[in-house]
Amino acid sequence: MNVKVDLRSDTFTTPTSDMREAIARAEVGDDCFGEDPTVRALEERVADILGKERALFCPSGIMANQIGVLSLTAPGEEVLVEAHAHLLHYEEGSLAAHGGLLLRQIPAAAGVISPPELDEALRGPSAWQPRTTLLALENTHLHSGGRVMSPARTAALANLAHDRGLRVHLDGARLWNAAIALGVEPAELAAPADTVMTCLSKGLGAPVGSLVAGPADVIERGWRVRRRLGGQMRQAGILAAAGLHALEHHRERLAEDHRRARRLAEGLGATEGVRVNAPETNIVMIDLEGTGRGVDELLRALARRGVLMGPFGQTRLRAVTSFEVDDAGIEHAIEVFGEVVARG
C-alpha cells in the first residue's frame, strides 16, 4: 500500500528533523526524583502558558485526564460530562475503574453544554443520590468534529459549577487548536477550570506526552496519582525536549491545519450524497449515509489509492489534518474520495 495522505489522526505525525535534534541535545536526569531539568522546564513552560501554578508531565492524555479528575474527587462521587465526552466514551471506563466515580451525561447541541442545560442537571443536596462534585468540559470537542468552546461559555459554565460547590476539569487535548481558532491565549480558555489537561502529541506533533496543570496542592496530589498509575518516568527529558520544541515552533502553524480542514470539507462535501461538518479546527466528520456506501468498504477503497481516513460510527468517517499533509495532499484526497464514491 502506497500511503500518500494519512488523515486518520494528527497523532500519526513523526518528529521533524529539528525536533530530533532537540531530543538528541536534551539534558536529562531521573524524573522520579524530580531531577530531570528538561522535564522541569517543560512543566514550568506549560504552567506559564496555561496560567496555572504547576503542571505535571504524563505519558498520555488519558492518564493526565485521570490525574486531573482523581485529584479533585473521591470514590462514589459523580462527575457531570457532555453526553459525547471523550472522558465517557473513549477512555476505557478509567474513572470508574480507578476512581470509583460515576459519570452522568448532559445531552448538548453539537457538544457544547449551555448554562441552562447545566443548571437543569445540577441537583440539590440529597441523602439518596450521589454527591455531584465535578464538572468536566472538553475543548475542542472531538465527537462534534473539533468544535471550540469560547472563553465566555467556558467561564459561564465554570462559574455556575463553582457557585454550586463543584470543581471543574477541562479536557483540553486540543486546547492549542481552540486557542488558535478563537484568536485567544490558551490561558484565557484554561483560566475558569481548576485543572486542565492538554496534549503535545496531537496537533503539535511531539511523539509522546500530555500535561495536567492546576493549583500546586492539587498537582502535588496528582503526582501521587501518577505514580499509583505507573506513570512516572526516569530520563524523560528526551520526550520533554520534543514537547518544548513543539510548543515553541508548532503552535502558530495550527492555523494552516484549520485552513486545510476547511478546504477538505469543501471538496468532500461536493461529492454527491456526502455531508460534512463545517470544521472549526482540524477535524472533518464525513457522513456517508446518502451514498449507500459502507464505511469499511470505502476505507479499503481509499487505502488502495493511498488515502487513509478513520471510521467514526456506522455511517461516518473522520479526517484530521496535520503538518504532514500539505495542500497537494488535501487536493489528492479530495480527488480520490470523489472518484471512489462515484464508482459505487
Backbone hydrogen bonds in HBPLUS format (Angstrom, degrees):
<---DONOR---> <-ACCEPTOR-->    atom                        ^
c    i                          cat <-CA-CA->   ^        H-A-AA   ^      H-
h    n   atom  resd res      DA  || num        DHA   H-A  angle D-A-AA Bond
n    s   type  num  typ     dist DA aas  dist angle  dist       angle   num
A0004-LYS N   A0306-GLY O   2.80 MM 302  4.94 158.8  1.85 123.5 130.9     1
A0005-VAL N   A0306-GLY O   2.95 MM 301  6.31 163.5  1.98 168.8 171.9     2
A0308-LEU N   A0005-VAL O   2.90 MM 303  6.29 166.9  1.92 166.9 170.6     3
A0007-LEU N   A0308-LEU O   2.76 MM 301  5.53 154.8  1.82 146.0 151.8     4
A0320-VAL N   A0007-LEU O   2.83 MM 313  5.01 157.5  1.88 129.4 137.1     5
A0020-ARG N   A0016-THR O   2.92 MM   4  6.24 155.2  1.98 152.0 159.0     6
A0021-GLU N   A0017-SER O   3.05 MM   4  6.35 148.0  2.16 143.3 151.6     7
A0022-ALA N   A0018-ASP O   3.05 MM   4  6.37 152.7  2.13 143.8 150.9     8
A0023-ILE N   A0019-MET O   2.93 MM   4  6.26 152.9  2.00 149.6 157.1     9
A0024-ALA N   A0020-ARG O   2.96 MM   4  6.21 158.1  2.01 146.3 151.9    10
A0025-ARG N   A0021-GLU O   3.03 MM   4  6.25 142.6  2.18 145.4 154.8    11
A0026-ALA N   A0023-ILE O   3.25 MM   3  5.27 156.7  2.31 103.1 110.1    12
A0033-PHE N   A0030-ASP O   3.10 MM   3  5.66 150.0  2.19 111.3 119.5    13
A0035-GLU N   A0030-ASP O   2.98 MM   5  5.13 161.3  2.02 137.2 133.9    14
A0031-ASP N   A0234-ARG O   2.92 MM 203  4.94 165.7  1.94 117.0 121.6    15
A0034-GLY N   A0031-ASP O   2.89 MM   3  4.51 159.6  1.93  99.4 104.9    16
A0040-ARG N   A0036-ASP O   3.07 MM   4  6.35 163.6  2.10 154.0 159.0    17
A0041-ALA N   A0037-PRO O   2.93 MM   4  6.10 152.4  2.00 138.1 145.8    18
A0042-LEU N   A0038-THR O   2.97 MM   4  6.19 155.6  2.03 144.3 150.3    19
A0043-GLU N   A0039-VAL O   2.90 MM   4  6.16 168.7  1.91 158.4 160.9    20
A0044-GLU N   A0040-ARG O   2.93 MM   4  6.11 162.0  1.96 151.2 156.3    21
A0045-ARG N   A0041-ALA O   2.93 MM   4  6.04 152.4  2.00 143.0 151.0    22
A0046-VAL N   A0042-LEU O   2.92 MM   4  6.14 167.1  1.93 159.2 161.4    23
A0047-ALA N   A0043-GLU O   2.97 MM   4  6.06 162.1  2.00 146.5 152.1    24
A0048-ASP N   A0044-GLU O   3.00 MM   4  6.12 152.9  2.08 140.2 147.6    25
A0049-ILE N   A0045-ARG O   2.93 MM   4  6.21 160.9  1.96 151.3 156.3    26
A0050-LEU N   A0046-VAL O   2.92 MM   4  6.04 159.5  1.96 153.1 158.2    27
A0051-GLY N   A0047-ALA O   2.93 MM   4  5.83 111.3  2.41 134.0 149.4    28
A0052-LYS N   A0047-ALA O   2.86 MM   5  4.88 155.1  1.92 146.3 149.5    29
A0051-GLY N   A0048-ASP O   3.23 MM   3  5.05 149.8  2.33  95.4 104.3    30
A0054-ARG N   A0214-GLY O   3.13 MM 160  5.77 151.5  2.21 160.2 168.9    31
A0214-GLY N   A0054-ARG O   2.98 MM 160  5.77 155.1  2.05 162.9 170.7    32
A0056-LEU N   A0212-VAL O   2.84 MM 156  5.39 144.1  1.96 144.4 156.0    33
A0212-VAL N   A0056-LEU O   3.11 MM 156  5.39 150.6  2.20 140.9 148.5    34
A0058-CYS N   A0210-SER O   2.76 MM 152  5.29 160.4  1.79 173.1 167.4    35
A0210-SER N   A0058-CYS O   3.05 MM 152  5.29 158.4  2.10 141.1 145.8    36
A0064-ALA N   A0060-SER O   3.08 MM   4  6.30 158.2  2.13 140.6 147.2    37
A0065-ASN N   A0061-GLY O   2.81 MM   4  6.01 157.5  1.86 152.6 158.2    38
A0066-GLN N   A0062-ILE O   3.00 MM   4  6.23 160.1  2.04 146.2 151.7    39
A0067-ILE N   A0063-MET O   2.89 MM   4  6.16 160.5  1.92 153.7 159.0    40
A0068-GLY N   A0064-ALA O   3.02 MM   4  6.24 163.5  2.05 148.8 152.7    41
A0069-VAL N   A0065-ASN O   2.99 MM   4  6.21 170.4  2.00 157.4 159.4    42
A0070-LEU N   A0066-GLN O   2.72 MM   4  5.71 168.5  1.73 158.2 162.1    43
A0071-SER N   A0067-ILE O   3.04 MM   4  5.84 141.8  2.19 139.0 147.2    44
A0072-LEU N   A0069-VAL O   3.02 MM   3  5.37 156.2  2.08 110.0 117.7    45
A0077-GLU N   A0074-ALA O   3.20 MM   3  5.95 152.4  2.28 144.8 147.0    46
A0076-GLY N   A0100-GLY O   2.70 MM  24  5.57 168.7  1.71 139.0 142.9    47
A0102-LEU N   A0077-GLU O   3.01 MM  25  6.28 168.3  2.02 156.6 160.4    48
A0078-GLU N   A0131-ARG O   2.94 MM  53  5.86 160.3  1.98 142.7 142.0    49
A0133-THR N   A0078-GLU O   3.08 MM  55  6.10 154.4  2.15 155.3 158.2    50
A0079-VAL N   A0102-LEU O   2.72 MM  23  6.05 160.4  1.75 161.0 167.2    51
A0104-ARG N   A0079-VAL O   2.85 MM  25  6.16 161.7  1.88 157.6 163.9    52
A0080-LEU N   A0134-LEU O   2.88 MM  54  6.30 165.9  1.90 158.0 159.1    53
A0136-ALA N   A0080-LEU O   2.90 MM  56  6.09 173.3  1.91 175.7 174.0    54
A0081-VAL N   A0104-ARG O   2.98 MM  23  6.13 164.2  2.00 161.6 162.0    55
A0106-ILE N   A0081-VAL O   2.75 MM  25  6.02 133.7  1.96 148.8 160.1    56
A0085-ALA N   A0082-GLU O   2.99 MM   3  5.19 155.0  2.05 128.0 124.2    57
A0083-ALA N   A0106-ILE O   3.09 MM  23  5.13 145.9  2.21 119.0 115.2    58
A0088-LEU N   A0085-ALA O   3.09 MM   3  5.33 134.2  2.31 101.2 113.0    59
A0089-HIS N   A0085-ALA O   3.09 MM   4  6.36 164.3  2.11 157.4 161.1    60
A0090-TYR N   A0086-HIS O   2.92 MM   4  5.12 161.4  1.96 141.8 145.9    61
A0094-SER N   A0091-GLU O   2.98 MM   3  5.90 153.9  2.05 129.7 135.3    62
A0096-ALA N   A0093-GLY O   3.17 MM   3  5.50 126.4  2.47 105.0 118.2    63
A0097-ALA N   A0093-GLY O   2.91 MM   4  6.11 163.1  1.94 156.6 162.3    64
A0098-HIS N   A0094-SER O   2.79 MM   4  5.75 168.5  1.80 152.2 155.3    65
A0099-GLY N   A0095-LEU O   2.96 MM   4  5.03 135.8  2.16 114.9 126.9    66
A0101-LEU N   A0095-LEU O   3.27 MM   6  5.75 168.5  2.28 126.3 128.1    67
A0100-GLY N   A0096-ALA O   3.12 MM   4  4.51 139.0  2.30 111.6 116.3    68
A0112-VAL N   A0109-ALA O   3.37 MM   3  6.21 169.7  2.38 130.4 128.9    69
A0117-GLU N   A0114-SER O   3.05 MM   3  5.20 117.2  2.46 101.8 117.2    70
A0118-LEU N   A0114-SER O   3.00 MM   4  6.35 157.1  2.05 157.2 164.3    71
A0119-ASP N   A0115-PRO O   2.84 MM   4  6.01 163.8  1.86 155.1 160.0    72
A0120-GLU N   A0116-PRO O   2.98 MM   4  6.14 155.4  2.04 145.8 151.3    73
A0121-ALA N   A0117-GLU O   3.20 MM   4  6.39 143.2  2.34 136.5 145.8    74
A0121-ALA N   A0118-LEU O   2.99 MM   3  5.07 122.2  2.33  97.2 112.5    75
A0122-LEU N   A0118-LEU O   3.06 MM   4  6.30 130.5  2.31 148.8 162.1    76
A0167-ARG N   A0133-THR O   2.99 MM  34  6.30 161.7  2.03 139.0 140.4    77
A0135-LEU N   A0167-ARG O   2.86 MM  32  6.28 155.2  1.92 158.8 166.7    78
A0169-HIS N   A0135-LEU O   2.94 MM  34  6.34 158.4  1.98 153.5 160.4    79
A0137-LEU N   A0169-HIS O   2.90 MM  32  6.34 157.7  1.95 162.2 167.3    80
A0171-ASP N   A0137-LEU O   2.79 MM  34  5.98 176.7  1.79 152.8 151.8    81
A0139-ASN N   A0171-ASP O   3.02 MM  32  6.33 159.0  2.06 147.5 152.1    82
A0141-HIS N   A0147-ARG O   2.81 MM   6  5.11 161.1  1.84 145.1 150.4    83
A0146-GLY N   A0141-HIS O   2.89 MM   5  4.91 129.3  2.15 137.8 142.9    84
A0145-GLY N   A0142-LEU O   2.84 MM   3  5.34 160.8  1.87 122.1 126.4    85
A0154-THR N   A0150-SER O   2.96 MM   4  6.15 167.7  1.97 156.1 160.0    86
A0155-ALA N   A0151-PRO O   2.88 MM   4  5.99 163.8  1.90 148.9 153.5    87
A0156-ALA N   A0152-ALA O   2.93 MM   4  6.08 156.3  1.98 145.5 152.3    88
A0157-LEU N   A0153-ARG O   3.02 MM   4  6.21 164.5  2.04 153.7 156.7    89
A0158-ALA N   A0154-THR O   2.92 MM   4  6.09 165.9  1.94 152.5 157.2    90
A0159-ASN N   A0155-ALA O   2.80 MM   4  5.83 160.6  1.84 149.0 154.7    91
A0160-LEU N   A0156-ALA O   3.11 MM   4  6.21 157.5  2.16 140.3 146.2    92
A0161-ALA N   A0157-LEU O   2.95 MM   4  6.18 162.6  1.98 150.2 155.2    93
A0162-HIS N   A0158-ALA O   2.80 MM   4  5.99 167.3  1.82 154.3 158.0    94
A0163-ASP N   A0159-ASN O   2.87 MM   4  5.99 155.7  1.93 145.1 152.1    95
A0164-ARG N   A0160-LEU O   3.18 MM   4  6.41 134.6  2.40 138.5 149.5    96
A0164-ARG N   A0161-ALA O   3.05 MM   3  5.20 132.9  2.28  99.0 112.0    97
A0166-LEU N   A0161-ALA O   2.89 MM   5  5.04 157.7  1.94 148.6 141.1    98
A0165-GLY N   A0162-HIS O   3.00 MM   3  5.03 163.2  2.03 108.8 111.2    99
A0194-ASP N   A0168-VAL O   2.82 MM  26  5.29 139.8  1.98 132.2 144.6   100
A0195-THR N   A0168-VAL O   3.24 MM  27  6.74 157.1  2.30 151.5 157.8   101
A0170-LEU N   A0195-THR O   2.87 MM  25  6.25 154.1  1.93 144.7 153.2   102
A0197-MET N   A0170-LEU O   2.91 MM  27  6.30 161.4  1.95 171.3 174.3   103
A0172-GLY N   A0197-MET O   2.76 MM  25  5.20 131.9  1.99 135.3 148.5   104
A0175-LEU N   A0172-GLY O   2.88 MM   3  4.45 156.0  1.94 115.9 109.3   105
A0199-CYS N   A0173-ALA O   3.31 MM  26  4.75 157.9  2.36 111.4 114.8   106
A0177-ASN N   A0174-ARG O   3.06 MM   3  5.33 123.0  2.40 101.3 114.4   107
A0178-ALA N   A0174-ARG O   3.18 MM   4  6.62 155.6  2.24 146.6 153.4   108
A0179-ALA N   A0175-LEU O   2.92 MM   4  6.18 161.1  1.96 154.5 158.4   109
A0180-ILE N   A0176-TRP O   3.14 MM   4  6.36 161.5  2.18 147.1 151.5   110
A0181-ALA N   A0177-ASN O   2.90 MM   4  6.07 165.1  1.92 153.9 158.4   111
A0182-LEU N   A0178-ALA O   2.96 MM   4  6.09 151.5  2.04 148.9 156.0   112
A0183-GLY N   A0179-ALA O   2.86 MM   4  5.79 122.0  2.21 137.2 151.9   113
A0184-VAL N   A0179-ALA O   3.07 MM   5  5.14 153.3  2.15 143.1 148.1   114
A0183-GLY N   A0180-ILE O   3.28 MM   3  5.03 139.2  2.45  91.8 103.2   115
A0188-GLU N   A0185-GLU O   2.97 MM   3  5.52 141.2  2.12 114.7 124.7   116
A0189-LEU N   A0186-PRO O   3.05 MM   3  5.30 126.2  2.35 102.6 115.9   117
A0190-ALA N   A0186-PRO O   2.96 MM   4  6.22 145.2  2.08 148.8 159.8   118
A0191-ALA N   A0187-ALA O   2.86 MM   4  5.63 138.6  2.03 142.3 150.1   119
A0193-ALA N   A0190-ALA O   3.05 MM   3  5.70 148.0  2.15 122.7 131.6   120
A0196-VAL N   A0213-ALA O   2.97 MM  17  5.37 151.2  2.05 146.6 154.2   121
A0213-ALA N   A0196-VAL O   2.85 MM  17  5.37 158.0  1.90 150.4 157.2   122
A0198-THR N   A0211-LEU O   2.93 MM  13  5.59 154.2  2.00 157.3 164.7   123
A0211-LEU N   A0198-THR O   2.90 MM  13  5.59 161.6  1.93 162.2 167.8   124
A0200-LEU N   A0209-GLY O   2.97 MM   9  5.65 163.3  2.00 154.7 152.6   125
A0206-ALA N   A0200-LEU O   2.97 MM   6  5.46 154.7  2.03 152.5 144.4   126
A0205-GLY N   A0202-LYS O   3.08 MM   3  5.68 154.4  2.15 121.1 128.0   127
A0219-ILE N   A0215-PRO O   2.97 MM   4  6.24 165.9  1.99 161.8 165.9   128
A0220-GLU N   A0216-ALA O   2.91 MM   4  6.07 139.3  2.08 140.9 152.2   129
A0221-ARG N   A0217-ASP O   3.21 MM   4  6.51 151.2  2.30 138.1 144.2   130
A0222-GLY N   A0218-VAL O   2.86 MM   4  6.20 148.5  1.96 140.6 151.0   131
A0223-TRP N   A0219-ILE O   2.80 MM   4  6.08 137.2  1.99 140.8 150.7   132
A0224-ARG N   A0221-ARG O   3.07 MM   3  5.37 122.8  2.41 102.2 115.4   133
A0225-VAL N   A0221-ARG O   3.06 MM   4  6.48 151.8  2.14 146.1 154.8   134
A0226-ARG N   A0222-GLY O   2.79 MM   4  6.04 162.4  1.82 155.9 160.1   135
A0227-ARG N   A0223-TRP O   3.12 MM   4  6.38 155.9  2.18 141.4 147.5   136
A0228-ARG N   A0224-ARG O   2.93 MM   4  6.15 157.0  1.98 146.7 153.2   137
A0229-LEU N   A0225-VAL O   2.94 MM   4  6.19 146.9  2.05 149.9 158.8   138
A0231-GLY N   A0226-ARG O   2.80 MM   5  5.03 163.6  1.82 157.6 151.8   139
A0230-GLY N   A0227-ARG O   3.03 MM   3  5.06 156.6  2.09 102.7 109.8   140
A0236-ALA N   A0234-ARG O   2.74 MM   2  5.44 136.9  1.92 107.7  93.9   141
A0239-LEU N   A0236-ALA O   2.93 MM   3  5.46 140.4  2.09 113.5 124.0   142
A0240-ALA N   A0236-ALA O   2.98 MM   4  6.30 160.7  2.02 149.6 156.0   143
A0241-ALA N   A0237-GLY O   2.82 MM   4  5.79 151.1  1.91 143.1 148.9   144
A0242-ALA N   A0239-LEU O   3.14 MM   3  5.35 123.8  2.47  99.7 112.8   145
A0243-GLY N   A0239-LEU O   3.20 MM   4  6.61 153.4  2.28 145.5 152.9   146
A0244-LEU N   A0240-ALA O   2.86 MM   4  6.19 156.6  1.91 155.3 161.3   147
A0245-HIS N   A0241-ALA O   3.02 MM   4  6.21 159.9  2.06 145.2 150.5   148
A0246-ALA N   A0242-ALA O   2.93 MM   4  6.14 158.0  1.98 146.5 153.0   149
A0247-LEU N   A0243-GLY O   2.94 MM   4  6.16 158.2  1.99 150.3 155.5   150
A0248-GLU N   A0244-LEU O   3.16 MM   4  6.37 154.9  2.23 146.7 152.5   151
A0249-HIS N   A0245-HIS O   2.95 MM   4  5.99 143.2  2.08 150.5 160.4   152
A0250-HIS N   A0246-ALA O   2.85 MM   4  5.00 154.1  1.92 139.8 142.9   153
A0254-LEU N   A0251-ARG O   3.08 MM   3  5.66 165.9  2.10 117.3 121.5   154
A0255-ALA N   A0252-GLU O   3.46 MM   3  6.46 171.5  2.47 122.6 123.3   155
A0256-GLU N   A0253-ARG O   2.92 MM   3  5.52 146.0  2.03 114.7 123.3   156
A0257-ASP N   A0254-LEU O   3.02 MM   3  5.14 118.2  2.42  99.0 113.8   157
A0258-HIS N   A0254-LEU O   3.08 MM   4  6.48 154.4  2.15 151.2 158.4   158
A0259-ARG N   A0255-ALA O   2.97 MM   4  6.21 155.9  2.03 145.0 151.3   159
A0260-ARG N   A0256-GLU O   2.96 MM   4  6.18 160.3  2.00 149.4 154.6   160
A0261-ALA N   A0257-ASP O   2.87 MM   4  6.08 146.5  1.98 143.4 153.0   161
A0262-ARG N   A0258-HIS O   3.04 MM   4  6.33 153.7  2.11 146.7 152.8   162
A0263-ARG N   A0259-ARG O   3.08 MM   4  6.41 155.2  2.15 146.2 152.9   163
A0264-LEU N   A0260-ARG O   2.84 MM   4  6.02 156.0  1.90 146.4 153.5   164
A0265-ALA N   A0261-ALA O   2.89 MM   4  6.10 162.6  1.93 149.9 154.2   165
A0266-GLU N   A0262-ARG O   2.98 MM   4  6.16 157.6  2.03 144.9 151.2   166
A0267-GLY N   A0263-ARG O   2.93 MM   4  6.15 162.9  1.96 150.6 154.9   167
A0268-LEU N   A0264-LEU O   2.86 MM   4  6.02 171.4  1.87 159.5 161.8   168
A0269-GLY N   A0265-ALA O   2.87 MM   4  5.74 152.1  1.95 141.4 149.8   169
A0270-ALA N   A0267-GLY O   3.30 MM   3  5.45 150.2  2.39  99.3 107.7   170
A0271-THR N   A0268-LEU O   3.07 MM   3  5.60 165.2  2.09 115.9 120.6   171
A0274-VAL N   A0271-THR O   3.13 MM   3  5.65 161.6  2.16 140.5 140.3   172
A0275-ARG N   A0287-ASP O   3.15 MM  12  5.03 164.5  2.18 140.2 145.0   173
A0287-ASP N   A0275-ARG O   2.68 MM  12  5.03 170.4  1.69 170.9 169.0   174
A0277-ASN N   A0285-MET O   3.23 MM   8  5.71 145.4  2.36 146.0 154.6   175
A0321-THR N   A0282-ASN O   3.02 MM  39  5.34 155.1  2.08 148.4 155.3   176
A0284-VAL N   A0319-ALA O   2.78 MM  35  5.10 164.7  1.80 162.7 166.5   177
A0319-ALA N   A0284-VAL O   2.89 MM  35  5.10 159.2  1.93 150.1 156.6   178
A0286-ILE N   A0317-LEU O   2.86 MM  31  4.99 171.1  1.87 148.2 149.3   179
A0317-LEU N   A0286-ILE O   2.87 MM  31  4.99 153.8  1.94 140.1 148.6   180
A0288-LEU N   A0315-THR O   2.75 MM  27  5.34 178.4  1.75 174.8 174.2   181
A0291-THR N   A0288-LEU O   2.80 MM   3  5.38 163.6  1.83 125.6 131.3   182
A0298-LEU N   A0294-GLY O   3.02 MM   4  6.11 161.7  2.06 148.9 154.1   183
A0299-LEU N   A0295-VAL O   2.92 MM   4  6.12 159.7  1.96 155.2 161.2   184
A0300-ARG N   A0296-ASP O   3.03 MM   4  6.24 157.9  2.08 149.3 154.5   185
A0301-ALA N   A0297-GLU O   3.08 MM   4  6.35 157.2  2.13 145.9 152.2   186
A0302-LEU N   A0298-LEU O   2.91 MM   4  6.14 159.3  1.96 152.3 157.7   187
A0303-ALA N   A0299-LEU O   2.92 MM   4  6.08 160.2  1.96 146.9 152.7   188
A0304-ARG N   A0300-ARG O   3.02 MM   4  6.28 150.3  2.11 145.9 153.0   189
A0305-ARG N   A0302-LEU O   2.90 MM   3  5.22 138.6  2.08 104.4 116.8   190
A0307-VAL N   A0302-LEU O   3.02 MM   5  5.17 169.7  2.04 133.5 131.8   191
A0306-GLY N   A0303-ALA O   2.92 MM   3  4.87 162.9  1.95 107.5 110.4   192
A0310-GLY N   A0318-ARG O   3.02 MM   8  5.13 175.0  2.02 155.0 155.8   193
A0318-ARG N   A0310-GLY O   2.71 MM   8  5.13 153.0  1.78 151.3 156.5   194
A0312-PHE N   A0316-ARG O   2.85 MM   4  5.10 151.6  1.93 145.8 136.7   195
A0325-VAL N   A0322-SER O   3.14 MM   3  5.73 167.8  2.15 120.7 122.7   196
A0329-GLY N   A0326-ASP O   3.06 MM   3  5.19 118.3  2.45  98.0 113.2   197
A0330-ILE N   A0326-ASP O   3.06 MM   4  6.45 151.4  2.15 152.0 160.1   198
A0331-GLU N   A0327-ASP O   3.05 MM   4  6.37 163.3  2.08 153.1 156.8   199
A0332-HIS N   A0328-ALA O   2.92 MM   4  6.12 153.1  1.99 145.4 153.3   200
A0333-ALA N   A0329-GLY O   2.94 MM   4  6.14 157.7  1.99 146.6 152.3   201
A0334-ILE N   A0330-ILE O   2.99 MM   4  6.27 157.8  2.04 151.2 157.0   202
A0335-GLU N   A0331-GLU O   3.02 MM   4  6.21 163.7  2.04 147.9 152.1   203
A0336-VAL N   A0332-HIS O   2.92 MM   4  6.11 174.2  1.93 157.8 159.2   204
A0337-PHE N   A0333-ALA O   2.91 MM   4  5.91 163.8  1.93 147.5 152.8   205
A0338-GLY N   A0334-ILE O   3.06 MM   4  6.19 168.6  2.08 150.3 153.2   206
A0339-GLU N   A0335-GLU O   3.10 MM   4  6.34 160.2  2.14 150.8 156.2   207
A0340-VAL N   A0336-VAL O   2.89 MM   4  6.06 161.7  1.92 156.5 161.4   208
A0341-VAL N   A0337-PHE O   2.97 MM   4  6.12 170.1  1.98 159.0 161.3   209
A0342-ALA N   A0338-GLY O   3.05 MM   4  6.06 157.0  2.11 141.4 148.3   210
A0343-ARG N   A0339-GLU O   3.25 MM   4  6.37 133.9  2.47 138.2 148.0   211
A0344-GLY N   A0341-VAL O   3.19 MM   3  5.74 154.7  2.26 113.5 120.2   212
